[in-house]
Each structure stands twice: as structure tokens, then as C-alpha cells.
Amino acid sequence: MNREQRFGFGHPADQRSVRLFLALAGFFITDALLAEFVGVKIFSLERTLGIGDVHWNLLGASGTLSFTAGVIYWPLVFVLTDLINEYYGLRGVRLVSWLAVAFISWAFVCAYVAIGLAPAGFWVDSNAALGVPDIQRAYALIFGQGMWTIAGSLVAFLVGQLIDVTVFHRIRRLTGERWMWLRATGSTAVSQLFDSFIVLYIAFVLGPQHWPVSQFLAVGTVNYGYKMLAAVLMIPVLYLVHAGVRRYLGPADTERLRQEAAR
């Protein structure tokens, strides 16, 4: 066996499957990285939609529909997880999940190095003239998320991914190739239940803010509800992308990959 065959480049069908995996993995890691960095911003869902504030009361805690901006990108990560799961199986999801954690960790290290650099005087002054009185502090606050938040997010992400792939294949073994939406949404429902609470527990209960249990449970429940709504709304996107994959690979190679992933 020559080198090209050993790495999957010897046959056109293998080339397409490798290219597809690289594309899915690239989008997966990019979306996960973006979600981590933009997540420092908290936005109001009601004001974004142009509606009045929705006040919720749960377990003695209250609030409005305010979420981290990362929730914009996490539903895409869910879809990409299910796609990689569908065609490349357990090993494929584990590989991209560990790579995402490694790249996100490296990105945060790079951000902290950049924060530690002494700011140029003209950069500080020019931004002060634009209405940002301390651009160095603003830069540090945006890119230098707290270590508790970073740790909680990374642990929750990795645990959620490993649970997702396990539940996905459990449902697949029970239902066969039917009901793709069920294994995709079902695995997301279980994995995000853990993800939603792990990140809050590490970042805000164990972290310096020391949230009370009632607030932790209430905010986690609201966040989980949002993620599940997003997962349901993404089902048409899942089927649309599956149709594109089938067109790209062809019916025979698509089914071959799915069968190999299922094993």
C-alpha cells in the first residue's frame, strides 16, 4: 500500500470523504472558538428581537432573557457534531472535540500574552478620542475572560461532546437509520443538560461569585431551555446539510460512510 492509499487519498471517493471531514472539522473548531471568545458579551434577547422584557421567576430567582453571545454559534456546533457523528462516528467526534479544546486553550494563552504587552501610547490616545477612555482595560476585559469561566466552558464542552456521541449511537442502535432528527435532538438534549449546568457550576458556584444553588439551578434551566429550542429549530438545517453531503459524496459513498460510522 502506497502513502496516498494509506492516508485515504488514493481513490476519488476517499478524497471526497477526507475533504468533507476536513471541512466539517474546520467549521466545528472555528464555531467553537468563536463561541468562546464572543461569549464574553451578554445580550438581551428581547431587545434584540424588539420586544418587551420577558421576566421569569424560578426557584426563588428571577431575571430576563439575557444570554452569552456564544449561544448564537453553539447550535451550529450541535449540528456539526451530529454530522460528524453520522458519517465519521465516535472516533471522528472525539478527534475534533479534543482538537477544539486544544486550539481554544492555545487561543486563550495567545490572548493572555497579547494582553500582557505594553500598549503603545498613540493607540491608547487615539481610542480615547473615539470614546474609549482605557482601551487597554477594555481589551483585557474582552479577551481575558476569567480563568473560572474558561475552565468551566472547556470542561462542559468536552463532557457534553463525549456524552453526545455516546447517546447518539445508543439511539442509532435502537432505531437503525430511521428518525435522524431523533438521534440528533435526543443526543443534544442529554449532552446539553450536563453542559448547561457544568459551565455555570464551575464558573459561578465554585468561582469567585459563589452563586446560591437556587440561582445556579434557575439560570441553568433557562439556558437549557434556550438551547433545546435552538436545537429543535436547527432540525431543518440538519436535513438540508445532509442532503448537500449526499449530493457531494453520492448515494453509495454516503451510505458506506454511514455504515462504517455506525460500526
PyRosetta script that sets phi, psi and omega in degrees:
from pyrosetta import init, pose_from_sequence

init()
pose = pose_from_sequence("MNREQRFGFGHPADQRSVRLFLALAGFFITDALLAEFVGVKIFSLERTLGIGDVHWNLLGASGTLSFTAGVIYWPLVFVLTDLINEYYGLRGVRLVSWLAVAFISWAFVCAYVAIGLAPAGFWVDSNAALGVPDIQRAYALIFGQGMWTIAGSLVAFLVGQLIDVTVFHRIRRLTGERWMWLRATGSTAVSQLFDSFIVLYIAFVLGPQHWPVSQFLAVGTVNYGYKMLAAVLMIPVLYLVHAGVRRYLGPADTERLRQEAAR")
pose.set_psi(1, 127.1)
pose.set_omega(1, -178.4)
pose.set_phi(2, -83.4)
pose.set_psi(2, 176.1)
pose.set_omega(2, -173.4)
pose.set_phi(3, -64.0)
pose.set_psi(3, -40.9)
pose.set_omega(3, -178.8)
pose.set_phi(4, -63.5)
pose.set_psi(4, -42.4)
pose.set_omega(4, 179.2)
pose.set_phi(5, -66.3)
pose.set_psi(5, -38.6)
pose.set_omega(5, -176.8)
pose.set_phi(6, -64.8)
pose.set_psi(6, -31.3)
pose.set_omega(6, -179.5)
pose.set_phi(7, -101.9)
pose.set_psi(7, 14.3)
pose.set_omega(7, 171.3)
pose.set_phi(8, 82.8)
pose.set_psi(8, 18.6)
pose.set_omega(8, -178.7)
pose.set_phi(9, -109.1)
pose.set_psi(9, 8.5)
pose.set_omega(9, -173.9)
pose.set_phi(10, -82.4)
pose.set_psi(10, -20.8)
pose.set_omega(10, -176.4)
pose.set_phi(11, -125.9)
pose.set_psi(11, 141.9)
pose.set_omega(11, -178.6)
pose.set_phi(12, -54.0)
pose.set_psi(12, -38.5)
pose.set_omega(12, 178.9)
pose.set_phi(13, -63.8)
pose.set_psi(13, -40.6)
pose.set_omega(13, 178.1)
pose.set_phi(14, -66.8)
pose.set_psi(14, -37.1)
pose.set_omega(14, 177.8)
pose.set_phi(15, -61.6)
pose.set_psi(15, -44.2)
pose.set_omega(15, 179.5)
pose.set_phi(16, -63.8)
pose.set_psi(16, -40.8)
pose.set_omega(16, -179.3)
pose.set_phi(17, -67.3)
pose.set_psi(17, -37.9)
pose.set_omega(17, 177.7)
pose.set_phi(18, -67.3)
pose.set_psi(18, -43.0)
pose.set_omega(18, 178.3)
pose.set_phi(19, -62.5)
pose.set_psi(19, -41.2)
pose.set_omega(19, 178.3)
pose.set_phi(20, -61.8)
pose.set_psi(20, -44.3)
pose.set_omega(20, 179.4)
pose.set_phi(21, -62.2)
pose.set_psi(21, -43.3)
pose.set_omega(21, 179.7)
pose.set_phi(22, -62.4)
pose.set_psi(22, -39.9)
pose.set_omega(22, 179.4)
pose.set_phi(23, -66.5)
pose.set_psi(23, -46.8)
pose.set_omega(23, 179.8)
pose.set_phi(24, -63.6)
pose.set_psi(24, -44.2)
pose.set_omega(24, 179.6)
pose.set_phi(25, -63.8)
pose.set_psi(25, -40.3)
pose.set_omega(25, 179.2)
pose.set_phi(26, -62.5)
pose.set_psi(26, -46.1)
pose.set_omega(26, 177.6)
pose.set_phi(27, -65.3)
pose.set_psi(27, -39.1)
pose.set_omega(27, 179.8)
pose.set_phi(28, -59.6)
pose.set_psi(28, -52.6)
pose.set_omega(28, -177.4)
pose.set_phi(29, -66.2)
pose.set_psi(29, -40.0)
pose.set_omega(29, 179.3)
pose.set_phi(30, -62.9)
pose.set_psi(30, -46.2)
pose.set_omega(30, -179.7)
pose.set_phi(31, -64.8)
pose.set_psi(31, -40.9)
pose.set_omega(31, 178.7)
pose.set_phi(32, -63.6)
pose.set_psi(32, -42.2)
pose.set_omega(32, 179.6)
pose.set_phi(33, -65.1)
pose.set_psi(33, -44.2)
pose.set_omega(33, 178.0)
pose.set_phi(34, -61.9)
pose.set_psi(34, -43.2)
pose.set_omega(34, -178.9)
pose.set_phi(35, -60.2)
pose.set_psi(35, -38.1)
pose.set_omega(35, 179.5)
pose.set_phi(36, -66.9)
pose.set_psi(36, -43.1)
pose.set_omega(36, -173.8)
pose.set_phi(37, -79.8)
pose.set_psi(37, -38.6)
pose.set_omega(37, 179.5)
pose.set_phi(38, -78.8)
pose.set_psi(38, -12.3)
pose.set_omega(38, -176.9)
pose.set_phi(39, -66.1)
pose.set_psi(39, -10.3)
pose.set_omega(39, 178.4)
pose.set_phi(40, -67.8)
pose.set_psi(40, -20.4)
pose.set_omega(40, 178.8)
pose.set_phi(41, -88.5)
pose.set_psi(41, 133.6)
pose.set_omega(41, 173.9)
pose.set_phi(42, -104.9)
pose.set_psi(42, 125.5)
pose.set_omega(42, -177.5)
pose.set_phi(43, -118.2)
pose.set_psi(43, 157.7)
pose.set_omega(43, 177.0)
pose.set_phi(44, -94.2)
pose.set_psi(44, 117.2)
pose.set_omega(44, 179.3)
pose.set_phi(45, -65.4)
pose.set_psi(45, -38.7)
pose.set_omega(45, -178.3)
pose.set_phi(46, -64.6)
pose.set_psi(46, -46.5)
pose.set_omega(46, -178.3)
pose.set_phi(47, -69.5)
pose.set_psi(47, -32.2)
pose.set_omega(47, 175.7)
pose.set_phi(48, -63.3)
pose.set_psi(48, -37.9)
pose.set_omega(48, -180.0)
pose.set_phi(49, -85.1)
pose.set_psi(49, -7.1)
pose.set_omega(49, 179.8)
pose.set_phi(50, 75.4)
pose.set_psi(50, 31.7)
pose.set_omega(50, 179.7)
pose.set_phi(51, -120.5)
pose.set_psi(51, 169.5)
pose.set_omega(51, 178.6)
pose.set_phi(52, -69.9)
pose.set_psi(52, 158.1)
pose.set_omega(52, -179.5)
pose.set_phi(53, -61.3)
pose.set_psi(53, 136.8)
pose.set_omega(53, 175.0)
pose.set_phi(54, -100.3)
pose.set_psi(54, 110.3)
pose.set_omega(54, -177.7)
pose.set_phi(55, -93.0)
pose.set_psi(55, 125.1)
pose.set_omega(55, 178.1)
pose.set_phi(56, -113.9)
pose.set_psi(56, 149.2)
pose.set_omega(56, 176.6)
pose.set_phi(57, -131.2)
pose.set_psi(57, 123.9)
pose.set_omega(57, -175.7)
pose.set_phi(58, -150.7)
pose.set_psi(58, 126.4)
pose.set_omega(58, 175.5)
pose.set_phi(59, 55.4)
pose.set_psi(59, 34.4)
pose.set_omega(59, 178.7)
pose.set_phi(60, 84.3)
pose.set_psi(60, -3.3)
pose.set_omega(60, 177.5)
pose.set_phi(61, -107.6)
pose.set_psi(61, 157.4)
pose.set_omega(61, -179.6)
pose.set_phi(62, -142.7)
pose.set_psi(62, 163.5)
pose.set_omega(62, 179.3)
pose.set_phi(63, 175.6)
pose.set_psi(63, -172.1)
pose.set_omega(63, 175.2)
pose.set_phi(64, -118.0)
pose.set_psi(64, -179.2)
pose.set_omega(64, -177.6)
pose.set_phi(65, -83.4)
pose.set_psi(65, 76.2)
pose.set_omega(65, 177.3)
pose.set_phi(66, -111.5)
pose.set_psi(66, 129.6)
pose.set_omega(66, -175.2)
pose.set_phi(67, -134.7)
pose.set_psi(67, 159.8)
pose.set_omega(67, 171.1)
pose.set_phi(68, -68.0)
pose.set_psi(68, 144.2)
pose.set_omega(68, -179.3)
pose.set_phi(69, -63.4)
pose.set_psi(69, -16.3)
pose.set_omega(69, 178.0)
pose.set_phi(70, -63.0)
pose.set_psi(70, -21.0)
pose.set_omega(70, -178.7)
pose.set_phi(71, -67.1)
pose.set_psi(71, -14.6)
pose.set_omega(71, 176.0)
pose.set_phi(72, -66.5)
pose.set_psi(72, -34.3)
pose.set_omega(72, -172.7)
pose.set_phi(73, -100.9)
pose.set_psi(73, -23.7)
pose.set_omega(73, -177.6)
pose.set_phi(74, -61.5)
pose.set_psi(74, -37.1)
pose.set_omega(74, 175.8)
pose.set_phi(75, -58.0)
pose.set_psi(75, -33.4)
pose.set_omega(75, 176.0)
pose.set_phi(76, -67.0)
pose.set_psi(76, -36.6)
pose.set_omega(76, 176.7)
pose.set_phi(77, -63.9)
pose.set_psi(77, -38.8)
pose.set_omega(77, 177.8)
pose.set_phi(78, -60.0)
pose.set_psi(78, -46.4)
pose.set_omega(78, -179.4)
pose.set_phi(79, -63.2)
pose.set_psi(79, -44.2)
pose.set_omega(79, -179.8)
pose.set_phi(80, -65.4)
pose.set_psi(80, -36.4)
pose.set_omega(80, 175.8)
pose.set_phi(81, -59.7)
pose.set_psi(81, -45.4)
pose.set_omega(81, -179.2)
pose.set_phi(82, -67.1)
pose.set_psi(82, -35.8)
pose.set_omega(82, 178.2)
pose.set_phi(83, -66.6)
pose.set_psi(83, -46.6)
pose.set_omega(83, 178.5)
pose.set_phi(84, -64.1)
pose.set_psi(84, -39.4)
pose.set_omega(84, 176.4)
pose.set_phi(85, -59.6)
pose.set_psi(85, -43.3)
pose.set_omega(85, -176.4)
pose.set_phi(86, -64.5)
pose.set_psi(86, -39.3)
pose.set_omega(86, -172.0)
pose.set_phi(87, -107.1)
pose.set_psi(87, -20.9)
pose.set_omega(87, -176.0)
pose.set_phi(88, -127.2)
pose.set_psi(88, -2.5)
pose.set_omega(88, 168.9)
pose.set_phi(89, 71.5)
pose.set_psi(89, -164.4)
pose.set_omega(89, -175.4)
pose.set_phi(90, -57.0)
pose.set_psi(90, -46.5)
pose.set_omega(90, -177.0)
pose.set_phi(91, -66.1)
pose.set_psi(91, -35.6)
pose.set_omega(91, 179.4)
pose.set_phi(92, -64.2)
pose.set_psi(92, -45.9)
pose.set_omega(92, -179.6)
pose.set_phi(93, -67.3)
pose.set_psi(93, -41.8)
pose.set_omega(93, 178.8)
pose.set_phi(94, -61.5)
pose.set_psi(94, -41.2)
pose.set_omega(94, -179.1)
pose.set_phi(95, -61.9)
pose.set_psi(95, -51.9)
pose.set_omega(95, -176.9)
pose.set_phi(96, -69.2)
pose.set_psi(96, -29.4)
pose.set_omega(96, 178.7)
pose.set_phi(97, -67.4)
pose.set_psi(97, -46.3)
pose.set_omega(97, 178.0)
pose.set_phi(98, -66.1)
pose.set_psi(98, -37.8)
pose.set_omega(98, 177.2)
pose.set_phi(99, -63.9)
pose.set_psi(99, -41.5)
pose.set_omega(99, 179.4)
pose.set_phi(100, -61.9)
pose.set_psi(100, -44.7)
pose.set_omega(100, 178.4)
pose.set_phi(101, -61.2)
pose.set_psi(101, -43.3)
pose.set_omega(101, -179.8)
pose.set_phi(102, -64.1)
pose.set_psi(102, -44.4)
pose.set_omega(102, -177.8)
pose.set_phi(103, -70.1)
pose.set_psi(103, -38.7)
pose.set_omega(103, 177.7)
pose.set_phi(104, -64.0)
pose.set_psi(104, -42.8)
pose.set_omega(104, 178.3)
pose.set_phi(105, -61.4)
pose.set_psi(105, -44.2)
pose.set_omega(105, 178.4)
pose.set_phi(106, -63.3)
pose.set_psi(106, -39.4)
pose.set_omega(106, 179.9)
pose.set_phi(107, -63.6)
pose.set_psi(107, -39.6)
pose.set_omega(107, 178.6)
pose.set_phi(108, -68.2)
pose.set_psi(108, -37.2)
pose.set_omega(108, 175.7)
pose.set_phi(109, -60.4)
pose.set_psi(109, -45.5)
pose.set_omega(109, 179.2)
pose.set_phi(110, -62.1)
pose.set_psi(110, -38.7)
pose.set_omega(110, 179.5)
pose.set_phi(111, -64.4)
pose.set_psi(111, -42.3)
pose.set_omega(111, -179.9)
pose.set_phi(112, -66.8)
pose.set_psi(112, -34.8)
pose.set_omega(112, 175.4)
pose.set_phi(113, -64.1)
pose.set_psi(113, -43.8)
pose.set_omega(113, -179.9)
pose.set_phi(114, -64.3)
pose.set_psi(114, -38.5)
pose.set_omega(114, 178.7)
pose.set_phi(115, -62.2)
pose.set_psi(115, -36.7)
pose.set_omega(115, -177.8)
pose.set_phi(116, -73.1)
pose.set_psi(116, -11.3)
pose.set_omega(116, 178.7)
pose.set_phi(117, -71.4)
pose.set_psi(117, 140.4)
pose.set_omega(117, 179.9)
pose.set_phi(118, -68.6)
pose.set_psi(118, 126.9)
pose.set_omega(118, -177.9)
pose.set_phi(119, -72.2)
pose.set_psi(119, 143.7)
pose.set_omega(119, 175.8)
pose.set_phi(120, -70.9)
pose.set_psi(120, 141.0)
pose.set_omega(120, -177.1)
pose.set_phi(121, -59.4)
pose.set_psi(121, -43.8)
pose.set_omega(121, -176.7)
pose.set_phi(122, -66.9)
pose.set_psi(122, -29.4)
pose.set_omega(122, 178.5)
pose.set_phi(123, -67.2)
pose.set_psi(123, -43.4)
pose.set_omega(123, 178.1)
pose.set_phi(124, -64.7)
pose.set_psi(124, -46.0)
pose.set_omega(124, -176.6)
pose.set_phi(125, -67.0)
pose.set_psi(125, -42.8)
pose.set_omega(125, -177.8)
pose.set_phi(126, -65.9)
pose.set_psi(126, -36.0)
pose.set_omega(126, 178.3)
pose.set_phi(127, -75.8)
pose.set_psi(127, -29.8)
pose.set_omega(127, 174.6)
pose.set_phi(128, -63.1)
pose.set_psi(128, -37.8)
pose.set_omega(128, 178.1)
pose.set_phi(129, -66.9)
pose.set_psi(129, -23.4)
pose.set_omega(129, 178.7)
pose.set_phi(130, -90.1)
pose.set_psi(130, 3.5)
pose.set_omega(130, 176.3)
pose.set_phi(131, 102.8)
pose.set_psi(131, 7.6)
pose.set_omega(131, 177.0)
pose.set_phi(132, -111.8)
pose.set_psi(132, 96.9)
pose.set_omega(132, -171.4)
pose.set_phi(133, -64.9)
pose.set_psi(133, -29.6)
pose.set_omega(133, -179.6)
pose.set_phi(134, -136.9)
pose.set_psi(134, 82.9)
pose.set_omega(134, -175.4)
pose.set_phi(135, -65.5)
pose.set_psi(135, -31.5)
pose.set_omega(135, 178.9)
pose.set_phi(136, -64.5)
pose.set_psi(136, -43.2)
pose.set_omega(136, 178.6)
pose.set_phi(137, -66.8)
pose.set_psi(137, -41.6)
pose.set_omega(137, 178.7)
pose.set_phi(138, -61.6)
pose.set_psi(138, -42.9)
pose.set_omega(138, 178.6)
pose.set_phi(139, -61.1)
pose.set_psi(139, -43.2)
pose.set_omega(139, -179.4)
pose.set_phi(140, -67.1)
pose.set_psi(140, -38.1)
pose.set_omega(140, -180.0)
pose.set_phi(141, -68.3)
pose.set_psi(141, -36.9)
pose.set_omega(141, -177.4)
pose.set_phi(142, -75.5)
pose.set_psi(142, -48.4)
pose.set_omega(142, -175.0)
pose.set_phi(143, -91.4)
pose.set_psi(143, -18.7)
pose.set_omega(143, -176.1)
pose.set_phi(144, -103.3)
pose.set_psi(144, 61.3)
pose.set_omega(144, 178.9)
pose.set_phi(145, -57.1)
pose.set_psi(145, 150.9)
pose.set_omega(145, -178.1)
pose.set_phi(146, -59.4)
pose.set_psi(146, 148.6)
pose.set_omega(146, -177.9)
pose.set_phi(147, -62.9)
pose.set_psi(147, -33.3)
pose.set_omega(147, 178.2)
pose.set_phi(148, -65.2)
pose.set_psi(148, -40.4)
pose.set_omega(148, 179.3)
pose.set_phi(149, -66.3)
pose.set_psi(149, -43.8)
pose.set_omega(149, 179.5)
pose.set_phi(150, -62.6)
pose.set_psi(150, -47.9)
pose.set_omega(150, -179.1)
pose.set_phi(151, -62.2)
pose.set_psi(151, -45.1)
pose.set_omega(151, -179.8)
pose.set_phi(152, -62.2)
pose.set_psi(152, -42.1)
pose.set_omega(152, -178.9)
pose.set_phi(153, -65.7)
pose.set_psi(153, -43.6)
pose.set_omega(153, -178.6)
pose.set_phi(154, -67.6)
pose.set_psi(154, -43.8)
pose.set_omega(154, 179.6)
pose.set_phi(155, -64.8)
pose.set_psi(155, -44.5)
pose.set_omega(155, -179.9)
pose.set_phi(156, -62.7)
pose.set_psi(156, -41.7)
pose.set_omega(156, 179.6)
pose.set_phi(157, -61.4)
pose.set_psi(157, -47.7)
pose.set_omega(157, -176.5)
pose.set_phi(158, -68.1)
pose.set_psi(158, -44.4)
pose.set_omega(158, 178.0)
pose.set_phi(159, -61.8)
pose.set_psi(159, -43.6)
pose.set_omega(159, 179.1)
pose.set_phi(160, -61.0)
pose.set_psi(160, -41.4)
pose.set_omega(160, -179.4)
pose.set_phi(161, -65.2)
pose.set_psi(161, -43.6)
pose.set_omega(161, -178.1)
pose.set_phi(162, -67.9)
pose.set_psi(162, -35.9)
pose.set_omega(162, 175.7)
pose.set_phi(163, -68.8)
pose.set_psi(163, -41.1)
pose.set_omega(163, -178.8)
pose.set_phi(164, -56.9)
pose.set_psi(164, -49.2)
pose.set_omega(164, -175.6)
pose.set_phi(165, -66.4)
pose.set_psi(165, -34.1)
pose.set_omega(165, 179.8)
pose.set_phi(166, -68.8)
pose.set_psi(166, -48.0)
pose.set_omega(166, -179.7)
pose.set_phi(167, -65.4)
pose.set_psi(167, -38.7)
pose.set_omega(167, 179.2)
pose.set_phi(168, -54.5)
pose.set_psi(168, -49.2)
pose.set_omega(168, -176.6)
pose.set_phi(169, -75.8)
pose.set_psi(169, -26.8)
pose.set_omega(169, 173.5)
pose.set_phi(170, -63.3)
pose.set_psi(170, -46.6)
pose.set_omega(170, 178.6)
pose.set_phi(171, -64.9)
pose.set_psi(171, -39.1)
pose.set_omega(171, -179.4)
pose.set_phi(172, -63.8)
pose.set_psi(172, -39.7)
pose.set_omega(172, 178.9)
pose.set_phi(173, -66.4)
pose.set_psi(173, -31.7)
pose.set_omega(173, -179.3)
pose.set_phi(174, -78.9)
pose.set_psi(174, -33.5)
pose.set_omega(174, -173.2)
pose.set_phi(175, -109.7)
pose.set_psi(175, -7.3)
pose.set_omega(175, -175.6)
pose.set_phi(176, 71.5)
pose.set_psi(176, -144.3)
pose.set_omega(176, -178.0)
pose.set_phi(177, -89.0)
pose.set_psi(177, 2.5)
pose.set_omega(177, 178.9)
pose.set_phi(178, -77.7)
pose.set_psi(178, 162.6)
pose.set_omega(178, 169.4)
pose.set_phi(179, 52.7)
pose.set_psi(179, 59.0)
pose.set_omega(179, 178.4)
pose.set_phi(180, -57.8)
pose.set_psi(180, -36.5)
pose.set_omega(180, -179.6)
pose.set_phi(181, -62.1)
pose.set_psi(181, -32.2)
pose.set_omega(181, -177.2)
pose.set_phi(182, -69.7)
pose.set_psi(182, -45.8)
pose.set_omega(182, -179.5)
pose.set_phi(183, -70.2)
pose.set_psi(183, -31.5)
pose.set_omega(183, 178.7)
pose.set_phi(184, -70.8)
pose.set_psi(184, -50.7)
pose.set_omega(184, -177.7)
pose.set_phi(185, -72.7)
pose.set_psi(185, -37.3)
pose.set_omega(185, 179.3)
pose.set_phi(186, -63.8)
pose.set_psi(186, -43.7)
pose.set_omega(186, 179.3)
pose.set_phi(187, -66.7)
pose.set_psi(187, -36.5)
pose.set_omega(187, 176.8)
pose.set_phi(188, -66.0)
pose.set_psi(188, -39.8)
pose.set_omega(188, -179.1)
pose.set_phi(189, -60.0)
pose.set_psi(189, -42.0)
pose.set_omega(189, -178.7)
pose.set_phi(190, -75.6)
pose.set_psi(190, -47.1)
pose.set_omega(190, -175.5)
pose.set_phi(191, -65.2)
pose.set_psi(191, -39.7)
pose.set_omega(191, -177.8)
pose.set_phi(192, -76.3)
pose.set_psi(192, -18.2)
pose.set_omega(192, 171.8)
pose.set_phi(193, -62.8)
pose.set_psi(193, -43.1)
pose.set_omega(193, 177.2)
pose.set_phi(194, -72.1)
pose.set_psi(194, -46.5)
pose.set_omega(194, -177.7)
pose.set_phi(195, -57.0)
pose.set_psi(195, -47.1)
pose.set_omega(195, -174.4)
pose.set_phi(196, -61.3)
pose.set_psi(196, -35.8)
pose.set_omega(196, -176.3)
pose.set_phi(197, -91.6)
pose.set_psi(197, -31.7)
pose.set_omega(197, 179.8)
pose.set_phi(198, -63.4)
pose.set_psi(198, -45.9)
pose.set_omega(198, -177.2)
pose.set_phi(199, -63.6)
pose.set_psi(199, -40.6)
pose.set_omega(199, 179.3)
pose.set_phi(200, -69.3)
pose.set_psi(200, -38.0)
pose.set_omega(200, -178.1)
pose.set_phi(201, -64.4)
pose.set_psi(201, -46.2)
pose.set_omega(201, -178.7)
pose.set_phi(202, -70.2)
pose.set_psi(202, -44.6)
pose.set_omega(202, -173.4)
pose.set_phi(203, -76.4)
pose.set_psi(203, -36.4)
pose.set_omega(203, -170.2)
pose.set_phi(204, -120.2)
pose.set_psi(204, -17.0)
pose.set_omega(204, 175.2)
pose.set_phi(205, -94.9)
pose.set_psi(205, -52.3)
pose.set_omega(205, 176.7)
pose.set_phi(206, -74.9)
pose.set_psi(206, -28.8)
pose.set_omega(206, -177.7)
pose.set_phi(207, -70.7)
pose.set_psi(207, -176.1)
pose.set_omega(207, -172.4)
pose.set_phi(208, -65.8)
pose.set_psi(208, -19.3)
pose.set_omega(208, -177.4)
pose.set_phi(209, -78.5)
pose.set_psi(209, -25.9)
pose.set_omega(209, 176.0)
pose.set_phi(210, 50.7)
pose.set_psi(210, 58.9)
pose.set_omega(210, 177.8)
pose.set_phi(211, -57.0)
pose.set_psi(211, 144.6)
pose.set_omega(211, 170.6)
pose.set_phi(212, -69.5)
pose.set_psi(212, 158.2)
pose.set_omega(212, -176.2)
pose.set_phi(213, -59.4)
pose.set_psi(213, -38.3)
pose.set_omega(213, -178.8)
pose.set_phi(214, -61.9)
pose.set_psi(214, -42.9)
pose.set_omega(214, 179.1)
pose.set_phi(215, -67.8)
pose.set_psi(215, -40.9)
pose.set_omega(215, 178.1)
pose.set_phi(216, -58.8)
pose.set_psi(216, -47.3)
pose.set_omega(216, -178.7)
pose.set_phi(217, -68.7)
pose.set_psi(217, -39.5)
pose.set_omega(217, -178.0)
pose.set_phi(218, -67.0)
pose.set_psi(218, -49.8)
pose.set_omega(218, -179.0)
pose.set_phi(219, -65.2)
pose.set_psi(219, -39.4)
pose.set_omega(219, 177.8)
pose.set_phi(220, -62.3)
pose.set_psi(220, -38.7)
pose.set_omega(220, 178.8)
pose.set_phi(221, -66.1)
pose.set_psi(221, -44.0)
pose.set_omega(221, 178.4)
pose.set_phi(222, -62.5)
pose.set_psi(222, -45.0)
pose.set_omega(222, 179.0)
pose.set_phi(223, -62.0)
pose.set_psi(223, -41.6)
pose.set_omega(223, 179.7)
pose.set_phi(224, -64.1)
pose.set_psi(224, -40.5)
pose.set_omega(224, 177.8)
pose.set_phi(225, -60.9)
pose.set_psi(225, -41.4)
pose.set_omega(225, 177.6)
pose.set_phi(226, -62.3)
pose.set_psi(226, -44.9)
pose.set_omega(226, -178.4)
pose.set_phi(227, -63.8)
pose.set_psi(227, -38.5)
pose.set_omega(227, 179.6)
pose.set_phi(228, -68.9)
pose.set_psi(228, -38.3)
pose.set_omega(228, 175.4)
pose.set_phi(229, -61.6)
pose.set_psi(229, -43.6)
pose.set_omega(229, 178.4)
pose.set_phi(230, -62.6)
pose.set_psi(230, -40.5)
pose.set_omega(230, -179.7)
pose.set_phi(231, -63.2)
pose.set_psi(231, -40.4)
pose.set_omega(231, 178.7)
pose.set_phi(232, -66.8)
pose.set_psi(232, -41.9)
pose.set_omega(232, -179.7)
pose.set_phi(233, -67.5)
pose.set_psi(233, -22.1)
pose.set_omega(233, -179.2)
pose.set_phi(234, -86.0)
pose.set_psi(234, -3.3)
pose.set_omega(234, -179.2)
pose.set_phi(235, -58.0)
pose.set_psi(235, -45.7)
pose.set_omega(235, 177.1)
pose.set_phi(236, -59.5)
pose.set_psi(236, -36.3)
pose.set_omega(236, 178.1)
pose.set_phi(237, -63.8)
pose.set_psi(237, -40.3)
pose.set_omega(237, 178.7)
pose.set_phi(238, -58.0)
pose.set_psi(238, -48.1)
pose.set_omega(238, -179.6)
pose.set_phi(239, -68.1)
pose.set_psi(239, -34.5)
pose.set_omega(239, 178.7)
pose.set_phi(240, -64.8)
pose.set_psi(240, -43.6)
pose.set_omega(240, 179.6)
pose.set_phi(241, -69.3)
pose.set_psi(241, -38.3)
pose.set_omega(241, 175.8)
pose.set_phi(242, -58.8)
pose.set_psi(242, -39.8)
pose.set_omega(242, 178.2)
pose.set_phi(243, -64.0)
pose.set_psi(243, -39.5)
pose.set_omega(243, 177.6)
pose.set_phi(244, -65.5)
pose.set_psi(244, -38.7)
pose.set_omega(244, 177.5)
pose.set_phi(245, -64.1)
pose.set_psi(245, -43.0)
pose.set_omega(245, -179.7)
pose.set_phi(246, -62.7)
pose.set_psi(246, -38.7)
pose.set_omega(246, 178.2)
pose.set_phi(247, -67.4)
pose.set_psi(247, -39.0)
pose.set_omega(247, -177.8)
pose.set_phi(248, -70.6)
pose.set_psi(248, -45.5)
pose.set_omega(248, -176.5)
pose.set_phi(249, -84.7)
pose.set_psi(249, -28.4)
pose.set_omega(249, -172.2)
pose.set_phi(250, 93.9)
pose.set_psi(250, 150.3)
pose.set_omega(250, -176.2)
pose.set_phi(251, -57.7)
pose.set_psi(251, -43.1)
pose.set_omega(251, -175.7)
pose.set_phi(252, -65.7)
pose.set_psi(252, -47.7)
pose.set_omega(252, -179.0)
pose.set_phi(253, -70.8)
pose.set_psi(253, -31.4)
pose.set_omega(253, 175.8)
pose.set_phi(254, -61.3)
pose.set_psi(254, -47.8)
pose.set_omega(254, -179.8)
pose.set_phi(255, -67.7)
pose.set_psi(255, -33.9)
pose.set_omega(255, 178.1)
pose.set_phi(256, -62.6)
pose.set_psi(256, -45.8)
pose.set_omega(256, 179.3)
pose.set_phi(257, -63.5)
pose.set_psi(257, -42.0)
pose.set_omega(257, -178.9)
pose.set_phi(258, -63.7)
pose.set_psi(258, -39.3)
pose.set_omega(258, 178.8)
pose.set_phi(259, -68.4)
pose.set_psi(259, -39.2)
pose.set_omega(259, 177.6)
pose.set_phi(260, -66.6)
pose.set_psi(260, -39.1)
pose.set_omega(260, 178.8)
pose.set_phi(261, -65.5)
pose.set_psi(261, -38.8)
pose.set_omega(261, -179.0)
pose.set_phi(262, -66.0)
pose.set_psi(262, -29.5)
pose.set_omega(262, 179.0)
pose.set_phi(263, -78.1)
pose.dump_pdb("model.pdb")
